[in-house]
Amino acid sequence: MSITPVPRIAVIVVAAGSGTRLGAGAPKALVGLGTRSILHRALEGVFAGPAAQVVVVAPAGHEGTVVTEARDAAADRRDLVTVVAGGTTRQASVAAGIAALWGDVEIVLVHDAARALTPPAVFERVFAAVAGGSAAVIPVVPVVDTLKRVAGETVTGAVDRAEVAAAQTPQGFRRDVLETAYRVASAEHTDDAALVAAVGHRVDTVAGDERAFKITTPADLERATRLVGRDAVAAAPRVGIGTDVHAFGGGGALWLAGLEWPGEPALAGHSDGDAVAHAIVDAVLSAAGLGDIGTHFGTARPEFAGAHADAFLTRTAELVRAAGWAVGNVTVQVQANRPRFSPRRAEAERILSAALGAPVAVGATTTDGLGFTGRDEGVAATAVALLIPLG
């Protein structure tokens, strides 16, 4: 049995807030965000990074629910999860998290669960900066609104946006720096960086991310819900359908399903007229939202004149991979009286699968004498492709 090495990194996830301004009637971290809770979404970003002790500071009285959420998000990293009850203030909650750190931890990141959509890359940037020698690091994003200094209802001056930035979490610290700052703290601070700065340490910055906004109000939750829904659609598998028909009457040999068929009449077309391969190309491209076969292999592309299935399918696989997709599988049905397909089905599937880099299944049928295929005028093929998002 393998034993997870004790990490030198810890992430304290502060999830003890009541969420009064959210008005959801439950602790903020346990409010739903899509099909998961805000806390679960936040922990997904944490566990996507390097192995770390993850200390979740729970709302008092909800520790059991938080343990369940944290272990579910952690998957095979459950042994790295620690859950503690929070205090009456954020600072007291972080202090409770610090008290639960393991002895080998050297770098501590403090993260607000309310910043549930923070990308893993932000965690990586903060950790790398502390590991590189910074005592304290925070992610920031530029302020885009015009800022004014006011007194009551009167504007007293302008604030230069170049001199300010919006702070986010996770905020990263050397453990000794954070522990000392909390031990000597005599006042409440708005965030951990302010507390550390108050005892004389320089605070460095790294780039934050617009998705790391804090969910505080119902409007914030609505925005986060829209983003989660958009992500779910983008990450869902896609299905595409392609069809192709070619008439007999071309020169040379018949090429169909990547195979040469001696003694059979050739199909007419810009390339080799392989209706099976072309239907696969259309199905795969349509699933990826990349147009159709004419977009990428039309008559304006002379290098594909006379090309066979392997050239088309290999290039198609490259195009969809560059667009962030992998081909899951393809099924094709051929409609034709000839050639007799069943004796070479396995061979065709092997050739097509190798060229596309994914399983291809081929079936064949006739149309009982109906239509142009029933009159032996040509071949028709219909393909269905399943694409899976990469990464």
N, C-alpha and C positions, 0 to 999 in steps of 0.2 A: 504494500500500500504506500503510495506517495504521500509525503507530508508537505503541506504548503509552507515555504520558508517564511519566517517572521519578517514582515516588511519594515522598512525604515521610514515609510511615508504613512501619514494618517490623514483622513478627511473627516472633519467634524461637520455633520449636516444638521443645521439648526432647524428643527421642525416643530418647535413648541408654541408657536404663535397661535393666538385665539382666532384670528381672522375676522375680527369684528367689522372692519370696513368692507370685507367681502360679503358679509350678510348671508352666509350660507347655512348658518345654524350648526356648524361643526368646526372643529379645529381646521385651520386653513390647509395644512398639509394633507389632510384626509379627504378633502373635497375632490370630487371627480373631475378629471381632465381627459375628456374622451372616454375610453374604456378603462382607464387606470386612474389612480389618485395622483394629485400633484406630487406627493412624496415619491411615489413609484417612478414617475417620469424623471424627477430629479436624480434618483438613485441610478436610473439607467445610464445617465451621463457619467456618473461617478464610476460605476463598475465597467464602463467601456474603456477606462484608462488603465494604467499600470496597477498591479496588485498593491493594495493599501488597507490598513485597518480602517474600517468605516464606523465611526461613532455617530449614531443617530440620536439626537436629543429630542425626546418625545414629549408631547403634551402630557402633563401629569394626569394619571388615570387612564391613559390610552396606550400604555407601554405594550400590552399584549397585541393590539392591532398593529402597532408599528413594527413589532418583531415579525409578524406575519408578512407585512408589506416588504420589509427589508430583506428577509430571506428569499422571498419570491423574486425580487429584483436581482439579488446576488447570484442566484442559480448555483453554480459550482463553487462560488466563493463565500458560501454561508459561514464558514469558520472564521471569516474576517470581520463579521458583523458584531458590533456591541451596541446595545440600546440602553440609554439612561433617561431618567426623568429630568425635564427642564425646570428652570426656576421662574420667578415672577417677572424677571426682565431678561432681555436678550443677553446682556452681559453675564448674568447669573447662569443662563443656559449654556453659554460657551464655556464658562468655568467648570460646569458639571462635565462637559465633554472633555476638557483638558484633564480633569482628574481621572478619567477612564482610559487615558492613553497607555499603550503598552511600553515597556521599558526600552525597547530597541528603536522606538520612533525618534527620528531626528528632524523631520520636516513635517509641518502641520498646515493643512489647507482648511480654512473655515468657509463653509458654503451655506447660503440660505436656500432651504428647500423651495421657497417661493420663486426662486429663479430656476424654474423646473426645466426649461428648454435650453439651458446652457450647453453648448456643444462640447464634446470631449476635448477638442483642440484647445479650448481656453484653459482647462485643467492642466493640460500638457505644457502650455506656455508658462503658466504660473509656477509649476513644479520645476521646470527647467531653469527659470530665473533664480529661484532660491537655491537649487542645487549648484548653480553657477557662482554663488557667492553673495547674493542679496540677502539682507536680514529680513526684509519685508517687501512683498510685491502685491500689487493689486491690478486687476484688469480694468481698463477704462475705455470709454467710447467718447468721441467728440460731442460737444453740445451744439445742436444745430439751430435751436431757437435763439432769437435775440433776447438778451438778458438785461433787465433793468434793476437798479437799486431803488427801493421804495421805502417810504416812511408813512405808515398808515395807508392812505389812498393816493399819495402823491409820489411821483417819480422824482428821485433826487439825483440820478445819474445813470450812466450806462456801465455795463460790465463787459470787458474785453473777452470775447469767447475764446481767444487764443490762450488765455490764462487759466481756463477752467476745463474740467472734464467730468463726465458722469462715472462714478465708481460703481463697480459690480463685484460679484463674488464668482468663484472662490478667491479669497485672499490668502496668500501663502506666507509662512514665517518659519524661521529657524525655531525649533521647539524652545530652546533656552530663552530666546528673545520674547516669545509669546508668554511663556510661563512667568517670567520676571515681570512683564508688564501687567499681567493680571494680579500678581501677588502684591504689587505696590499701588495698584489703582485706587484712587480716592474719589473718583467721580465717574458718572455714567458717560459713555461716548457713543456716537452714532454708529460707528463700526469699529472693527478690531484694528484697522490701520490707524485710526485716530488715537486709539488707546496706546498703541506702540509708538507712534510719533510723539505722544505726550511725554514719554520717558526718554526722548532724545534720539531715537533711531530714524534713519533715513528710510523713506518708503519709495520704492521704485515702481514703475508701471510697465505693463505689457498691454497689447491690444486685447480689448474685450470683444463682444459680439452683440449685434442688435437683438439676437434671439434670447439673450440672457437678461431680458427685462424682468422686473419683479412683479409678480401677480399680487396685487393689493386690492383692486376694486373689481366690481362685476365686469366693467369694460375690459380690464386686463385679462380676466378669465375668458371672456368671449374671444379676445384676440388670440390667446394661447390655444383655445379650442379650435379655431379656424386653422392655425398652423399645424396642429396635430392631425386634423382631418386631411389637410393637403399632403402632409408627409405620408399618411396611410395610403392615399391614392397613388402617390408616386412610388411607394415601395411595393404595391400590390403587383402580382404577376399580370401579364397582359396576353391577350389572345388575338391573333390575326387570321384572316381568311384570304386566300389567294386562288384565282382561277386562271387557266390558260387553255387556249385551243389552237391547234395548227392543222392545216389541211395537208393531205398527201399531195405530192407533186414536186418536192424539192429534188435537188441533184445529189448524187452520191448515195451513201448508206443511211438507213434509219438509225437515229440515236434517240433513245427514250429511257428515262430513269437512270441516266448516266451510263447506259450500256449500248453497244453497237449490236444491231439485229440483222445479221446477214440474210439476204434473200427477201427482205421486207421493203416496201416502198418508202422512200425518205419523206420527211415532213418539210414543208416550206417554212422559211423564217430567216431573220437577220443573222442569227447564229446557227445552231444546228436544229432548231425547231423542237427542242426537248420540252414538251409541254409539262411533264412532271417536274423537272428542275425549275422551270420558270414559275409554276404555281407555288412551289416552295419559297422561291425568292420573294414573290409578292406577299405571301402570308407572313413571312418573317419581317419584311420591311414595314408592312402595314401595322403589325403589332408594336413595332418600335416607333411608329410615327415618322418614318423616314421616306414617305412617298411610295413609289412603286418601281417596278423593274425598268420602266421607260426612263425614270429619273436618273438612274445610275448606269444602265446598260443599253441605252437606246442607240439609234443609228448614228448619233453624234459621237459615239465611242467606237471607232473602227477596230480597236484592239480586241473587241469582243465578237467581231464578225467571225462566224464559224466556230466560236468557242464552245466547249462542252460543259457538262454539269459541274465538274470539279472547279473550274474557273469561276463560275457564277456563285456557287455555294460558298467557296472559301472566301471570296470577296464580301459576300453578304454577311457572313459571320464576323468579319473584321469590322464592317460598318456598324453593326448593332453593338458589338463590344465597345467600340469607341463611344457609342451613345449611352453606355452604362448598363447594357443588358447582355444576358447569356441565353442561348437557345436551350429551353428545357427539353422539348421534343416536338416532332412534326408527324402528322398523319396525312397521307395522300390517298385519294381515290382516283383511279384511272378509269375513264369510260371510253371503250374502243372494242371493236370486233377483232382487231389484230394490232399487234402481234399477240400470240398466246402467252399470257404473262406468268401464270402460276409456276412453270418450271424454273423461272429465273428470279422469282420474287426475293428469295434470300440473298442472292447475289446483288440485286439492285439495292436492297436495303443496306447492305454492307458498304457499297460504293458511296451511296448518298450520305450515310451517317458519317463516314470517314471524312468526306469533303466538308460537311457542315459542322462537324465536331459535336454532334448531338444525335440522339436516336431518331431515326426516320423509319416509320412503318408505312408500307405501301399495300393497298388493296386494289383489285380490278373488278370491273363489272361490264356488262353489255347493257344496251338500252332496248333489247327485244325488237330490234329493227327500226326503232323510232329515231327521228332526227338525223343530223348529218353523220354522227358516229355510227348509227344503225345502218346507214347507207354506205358504209365503208369510205366516207369522204375524208375522214381525219380522226384526230384524237383530242379528247378533252380531259382535263385533270383539275381537281379541286383539292386544296391543301389547307390544313388548320395548324397553326404554330402557337406554341406556348413559350413566352419569354419570362425570364426571372431576373429581377434587378440584381446587379453586381454589388458586392459589398454589403 
